[in-house]
Amino acid sequence: MSSASIQLPSASSATIAAPPKSESKPKPCCVCKEEKAIRDECMLFSKSNDAQKDCATTIDKYKSCMASFGFNLP
């Protein structure tokens, strides 16, 4: 067996990750519940062949509500 030396990083050169900032950003499931319910109802019960086009205003309201909480939807 050969005696190859392995160098381990010293404690002084190791990078310690900072703890995450404790932001009060809510979970996406907990915001814009009313807008989401209206959007879902429109999409599910639309009698149009293109529900997304038919419900564009409610979808936009939901997206802007989510954006106000920092969630950017496509």
Contact map, one row per residue, 1 for C-alpha under 8 A:
11100000000000000000000000000000000000000000000000000000000000000000000000
11110000000000000000000000000000000000000000000000000000000000000000000000
11111000000000000000000000000000000000000000000000000000000000000000000000
01111100000000000000000000000000000000000000000000000000000000000000000000
00111110000000000000000000000000000000000000000000000000000000000000000000
00011111000000000000000000000000000000000000000000000000000000000000000000
00001111100000000000000000000000000000000000000000000000000000000000000000
00000111110000000000000000000000000000000000000000000000000000000000000000
00000011111011000000000000000000000000000000000000000000000000000000000000
00000001111111000000000000000000000000000000000000000000000000000000000000
00000000111111000000000000000000000000000000000000000000000000000000000000
00000000011111000000000000000000000000000000000000000000000000000000000000
00000000111111100000000000000000000000000000000000000000000000000000000000
00000000111111110000000000000000000000000000000000000000000000000000000000
00000000000011111000000000000000000000000000000000000000000000000000000000
00000000000001111100000000000000000000000000000000000000000000000000000000
00000000000000111110000000000000000000000000000000000000000000000000000000
00000000000000011111000000000000000000000000000000000000000000000000000000
00000000000000001111100000000000000000000000000000000000000000000000000000
00000000000000000111110000000000000000000000000000000000000000000000000000
00000000000000000011111000000000000000000000000000000000000000000000000000
00000000000000000001111100000000000000000000000000000000000000000000000000
00000000000000000000111110000000000000000000000000000000000000000000000000
00000000000000000000011111000000000000000000000000000000000000000000000000
00000000000000000000001111100000000000000000000000000000000000000000100000
00000000000000000000000111110110000000000000000000000000000000000000100000
00000000000000000000000011111110000000000000000000000000000000000000000000
00000000000000000000000001111110000000000000000000000000000000000100001000
00000000000000000000000000111110100000000000000000000000000000000000000000
00000000000000000000000001111111100000000000000000000000000000000000000000
00000000000000000000000001111111100000000000000000000000000000000100100000
00000000000000000000000000000111111100000000000000000000000001001100000000
00000000000000000000000000001111111110000000000000000000000000000000000000
00000000000000000000000000000001111111000000000000000000000000000000000000
00000000000000000000000000000001111111100000000000000000010011001000000000
00000000000000000000000000000001111111110000000000000000000001000000000000
00000000000000000000000000000000111111111000000000000000000000000000000000
00000000000000000000000000000000011111111100000000000000010000000000000000
00000000000000000000000000000000001111111110000000000010011001000000000000
00000000000000000000000000000000000111111111000000000000000000000000000000
00000000000000000000000000000000000011111111110000000000000000000000000000
00000000000000000000000000000000000001111111110000100010010000000000000000
00000000000000000000000000000000000000111111110000110010000000000000000000
00000000000000000000000000000000000000011111110000000000000000000000000000
00000000000000000000000000000000000000001111111000000000000000000000000000
00000000000000000000000000000000000000001111111100100110000000000000000000
00000000000000000000000000000000000000000000111110100000000000000000000000
00000000000000000000000000000000000000000000011111100100000000000000000000
00000000000000000000000000000000000000000000001111100000000000000000000000
00000000000000000000000000000000000000000000000111111100000000000000000000
00000000000000000000000000000000000000000110011111111110000000000000000000
00000000000000000000000000000000000000000010000001111111001000000000000000
00000000000000000000000000000000000000000000000001111111000000000000000000
00000000000000000000000000000000000000000000010101111111000000000000000000
00000000000000000000000000000000000000100110010000111111111000000000000000
00000000000000000000000000000000000000000000000000011111111100000000000000
00000000000000000000000000000000000000000000000000000011111110000000000000
00000000000000000000000000000000001001100100000000000011111111000000000000
00000000000000000000000000000000000000100000000000010011111111100000000000
00000000000000000000000000000000000000000000000000000001111111110000000000
00000000000000000000000000000000001000000000000000000000111111111000000000
00000000000000000000000000000001001100100000000000000000011111111100000000
00000000000000000000000000000000000000000000000000000000001111111110000110
00000000000000000000000000000000000000000000000000000000000111111111000000
00000000000000000000000000000001001000000000000000000000000011111111100000
00000000000000000000000000010011000000000000000000000000000001111111111110
00000000000000000000000000000000000000000000000000000000000000111111111110
00000000000000000000000000000000000000000000000000000000000000011111111000
00000000000000000000000011000010000000000000000000000000000000001111111000
00000000000000000000000000000000000000000000000000000000000000000111111100
00000000000000000000000000010000000000000000000000000000000000000111111110
00000000000000000000000000000000000000000000000000000000000000100110011111
00000000000000000000000000000000000000000000000000000000000000100110001111
00000000000000000000000000000000000000000000000000000000000000000000000111
